[in-house]
Structures are given as C-alpha cells and as structure tokens.
C-alpha cells in the first residue's frame, strides 16, 4: 500500500487512522504502544513519531510505503 504525503510529515497514529487500519486514534495508539508497528524494520513505540517520505511502516501484514 502506498501513501502520499501532503505535508512534510504525518504522525504515526494519524497515518494508521487516515488509512482506516484502525477504528480510532485511541486504537492506533494502543497498537503502537504494544509494539505492533514497525518503522523501517524497527519497532516504533512513539505514537507521534514523524513519518516522512521514504519511510516504510509495517502493521500486521500490511506494508505502507510513504511517498
């Protein structure tokens, strides 16, 4: 799955919400805090991590390429 940025960055929990991968922002934050999200192959625990162009986000079996 590809996501095109409209700004310089998007916060991680907002990205998951915008792509309808979670039901709510609270659900997104819980998944991140519990270690279910990887950023560029590394576990990402920061809910407000700034996701920029070139990042690859993995959640479950979904891979998101940020452009």
C-alpha distances in whole Angstrom, upper triangle without the diagonal:
4,7,10,13,16,19,19,17,16,17,15,17,16,12,12,14,13,10,12,11,15,18,20,20,22,20,18,21,22,19,19,23,23,21,17,15,15,14,15,16,19,19,19,21,22,20,21,19,19,15,15,14,13,12,10,10,10,11,13,11,7,6,5,6,9,11
4,7,10,13,15,16,15,14,16,15,16,15,11,12,14,12,10,13,13,17,20,20,20,23,21,18,21,23,20,20,23,24,22,19,16,16,14,14,17,19,20,19,22,21,20,20,18,17,13,13,11,11,11,9,10,12,14,16,14,10,8,5,5,6,7
4,6,10,12,13,11,10,13,12,14,12,9,11,12,10,8,12,13,16,18,19,18,21,20,17,19,22,20,19,22,23,22,19,16,16,14,15,17,19,20,18,20,20,18,17,16,14,11,11,9,10,10,10,10,13,14,17,16,12,10,7,6,5,6
4,6,9,11,10,10,14,14,16,14,11,13,15,11,11,15,16,19,21,21,20,23,23,19,21,24,22,21,25,26,24,22,19,18,16,17,20,21,22,20,23,21,20,18,17,14,11,10,8,10,11,12,13,16,18,21,20,16,14,10,8,6,5
4,6,7,7,7,11,12,14,12,10,13,14,11,12,16,17,19,21,20,19,22,22,19,20,23,22,20,24,26,24,22,19,19,16,17,20,21,22,19,21,19,18,16,15,12,9,8,7,10,11,13,14,17,18,22,22,18,16,12,10,7,6
4,7,8,9,12,14,16,13,12,15,15,12,14,17,19,21,22,21,20,23,24,21,22,25,24,23,26,28,27,25,22,22,19,20,24,24,25,22,24,21,20,17,17,13,12,10,10,14,15,17,17,20,22,25,25,21,19,15,14,11,9
4,5,7,11,14,16,13,12,16,16,14,16,19,20,22,23,22,19,23,24,21,21,25,24,22,25,27,26,25,22,21,19,20,23,24,24,21,22,19,18,15,14,11,10,9,10,13,14,17,17,21,22,26,26,23,21,17,15,12,11
4,7,10,13,16,14,13,17,18,16,18,21,22,23,25,23,21,24,24,21,21,25,24,21,24,27,25,25,21,20,17,18,21,21,22,19,21,18,17,14,13,9,9,7,8,12,12,15,16,20,22,26,26,23,20,17,15,11,10
4,7,9,12,11,10,13,15,13,15,18,18,19,22,20,17,20,21,17,17,21,20,18,20,23,21,21,17,17,14,15,19,18,19,16,17,14,14,11,9,6,5,5,7,11,10,13,13,17,19,22,23,20,18,14,13,10,10
4,6,9,7,6,10,11,10,12,15,15,16,18,16,13,16,17,14,14,18,17,15,17,20,19,18,15,15,13,15,18,18,18,14,15,13,11,8,8,6,5,7,10,12,11,13,12,15,16,20,21,18,16,13,13,10,11
4,6,5,6,9,10,11,12,15,14,14,16,14,11,13,14,11,11,14,14,12,14,17,16,16,13,14,12,15,17,16,15,12,12,9,7,5,5,5,6,9,12,14,12,13,12,15,15,19,20,18,16,14,14,12,14
4,5,5,7,9,10,11,13,12,12,15,13,10,12,12,9,9,12,11,8,11,14,13,12,9,10,9,13,15,14,12,9,10,8,6,6,5,6,6,10,13,14,11,11,9,11,11,15,17,14,13,11,13,11,14
4,5,5,6,9,10,11,10,9,11,9,6,8,9,5,6,9,9,8,10,13,13,12,10,12,12,16,17,16,14,11,10,9,6,6,8,10,10,13,16,17,14,14,11,13,11,15,17,15,15,13,15,14,17
4,5,5,6,9,10,10,10,11,9,7,10,11,8,9,13,12,11,14,17,16,15,13,15,14,17,19,19,17,14,14,12,9,8,10,10,10,13,15,17,15,15,13,14,14,17,19,16,16,13,15,13,16
4,5,5,6,9,9,10,12,11,10,13,12,9,11,14,13,12,15,17,16,14,12,13,12,15,17,17,16,13,14,13,10,10,10,10,8,11,12,14,12,12,10,12,11,15,16,13,12,10,11,10,13
4,6,5,6,5,6,9,9,8,11,9,6,9,12,10,10,13,15,14,12,10,12,12,15,17,17,15,13,14,13,10,11,12,13,11,14,15,16,14,13,10,10,9,12,13,11,11,10,12,12,15
4,5,5,6,6,7,6,6,9,9,7,10,12,12,12,15,16,17,15,13,16,16,19,20,20,19,16,16,15,12,12,14,14,13,16,18,19,17,16,13,14,12,15,16,14,15,13,15,15,17
4,5,8,9,10,10,9,13,13,10,13,16,15,15,18,20,20,17,15,17,17,19,21,22,20,18,19,17,14,14,15,15,13,15,16,18,16,16,14,15,14,17,17,14,15,12,14,13,15
4,5,8,10,11,12,15,13,11,14,16,15,15,19,19,19,16,14,16,16,18,20,21,20,18,19,18,16,16,16,16,14,16,16,17,15,14,12,13,12,14,14,11,12,9,12,12,14
4,5,7,9,10,13,11,10,14,15,14,15,18,19,19,16,15,17,18,21,22,22,21,19,20,19,16,17,18,18,17,19,20,21,19,17,14,14,12,14,15,12,14,12,15,15,18
4,7,9,10,12,10,8,12,13,11,12,16,16,15,12,12,14,16,18,19,19,18,16,17,17,15,16,17,18,16,18,19,20,17,15,12,11,9,10,11,9,11,11,14,15,18
4,6,7,9,6,6,10,10,9,11,14,14,15,12,12,15,17,20,20,20,18,17,16,17,14,16,17,18,17,20,22,22,19,18,14,13,10,12,14,12,14,14,17,18,21
4,7,8,6,8,11,11,11,14,16,16,18,15,16,19,21,24,24,24,21,20,19,19,16,17,19,21,20,23,24,26,23,21,18,17,14,15,17,16,18,18,21,21,24
4,5,5,6,9,10,11,13,14,16,17,16,16,19,20,23,24,24,21,19,17,17,13,15,17,19,18,22,24,25,22,21,18,18,15,17,19,17,19,18,21,21,24
4,5,5,6,9,10,11,12,14,16,15,14,17,18,22,23,22,19,16,15,13,10,11,14,15,16,19,22,23,20,20,17,17,15,17,20,18,19,18,20,19,22
4,5,5,6,9,10,10,12,15,14,14,18,19,23,23,22,19,16,14,13,10,12,15,17,18,22,24,26,22,22,18,18,16,17,20,19,21,20,23,22,25
4,5,5,6,9,10,11,13,12,12,16,18,21,22,20,17,15,14,14,11,14,16,18,18,22,24,25,22,20,17,16,13,14,17,16,18,18,21,21,24
4,5,5,6,9,10,11,10,9,13,14,18,18,17,14,12,11,11,8,11,12,15,14,18,20,21,18,17,13,13,10,12,15,14,15,15,18,18,21
4,6,5,6,9,10,10,10,13,15,18,19,17,14,11,9,9,6,9,11,14,15,18,21,22,19,18,15,15,12,15,18,17,18,17,20,19,23
4,5,5,6,9,9,10,14,16,20,19,17,14,12,10,11,9,12,14,17,18,21,24,24,21,20,16,15,12,14,17,17,19,19,22,22,25
4,6,5,6,5,7,11,13,17,16,15,11,10,9,11,9,13,14,17,16,20,22,22,18,17,13,12,9,10,14,14,15,16,19,19,23
4,5,5,6,5,9,11,14,14,12,9,7,5,7,6,10,10,13,13,17,20,20,16,15,11,11,9,11,15,14,15,15,17,18,21
4,5,8,9,11,13,17,16,14,10,8,5,7,7,11,12,15,16,20,23,23,19,18,15,14,12,14,18,18,18,19,21,21,25
4,6,8,11,14,17,16,14,10,10,8,11,11,14,15,18,19,22,25,24,20,19,15,14,12,12,16,17,18,19,22,22,26
4,6,8,11,14,12,10,6,7,6,10,11,14,13,17,17,20,22,21,17,16,13,11,10,11,14,15,15,17,19,20,24
4,7,10,13,12,11,8,8,9,12,12,15,14,17,16,19,21,20,16,14,11,8,6,7,10,11,12,14,17,18,22
4,7,10,9,8,6,6,8,10,10,12,11,14,12,16,17,16,13,11,7,6,5,8,10,10,10,11,14,15,18
4,6,6,5,4,5,8,11,12,14,11,13,12,14,15,14,10,8,6,5,7,9,11,11,9,10,12,13,17
4,5,5,6,6,9,10,12,12,10,11,9,11,12,10,7,6,5,6,9,12,13,12,10,10,10,11,14
4,6,8,9,13,14,15,16,12,13,10,11,12,9,6,5,6,8,11,14,14,13,10,10,10,11,14
4,7,9,13,15,16,18,15,16,14,15,15,13,10,8,8,8,11,13,13,13,11,12,12,14,17
4,6,10,12,14,16,13,14,13,15,17,14,11,10,9,9,11,14,15,15,13,14,15,16,19
4,6,9,12,14,12,14,14,16,18,17,13,12,10,9,10,12,14,15,14,15,16,17,20
4,6,8,10,8,11,11,14,16,16,12,11,9,10,10,13,16,15,14,14,15,15,19
4,6,9,8,12,13,16,19,19,15,15,12,13,12,15,18,17,17,17,19,18,22
4,5,5,9,11,14,18,18,15,15,13,14,14,17,20,19,18,17,18,17,20
4,6,9,10,14,17,18,15,15,13,14,13,16,19,18,18,16,18,17,20
4,6,9,12,16,17,14,16,14,16,16,19,22,20,19,17,18,16,18
4,6,9,13,14,11,13,11,14,15,18,20,18,17,15,16,14,16
4,6,10,12,10,12,12,15,16,20,21,19,17,15,14,12,14
4,7,9,6,9,9,12,14,18,19,16,14,11,10,8,10
4,6,6,9,11,14,17,20,21,18,15,12,10,7,8
4,6,9,11,15,18,21,21,18,14,11,8,5,5
4,7,10,13,16,20,19,16,13,10,7,5,6
4,6,10,13,16,16,14,10,8,6,5,8
4,7,10,13,13,10,7,6,5,6,9
4,7,10,10,8,6,5,7,8,12
4,6,7,6,5,6,9,11,15
4,6,5,7,8,12,14,17
4,6,8,11,14,17,20
4,7,10,13,16,19
4,7,10,13,16
4,7,10,13
4,6,10
4,6
4
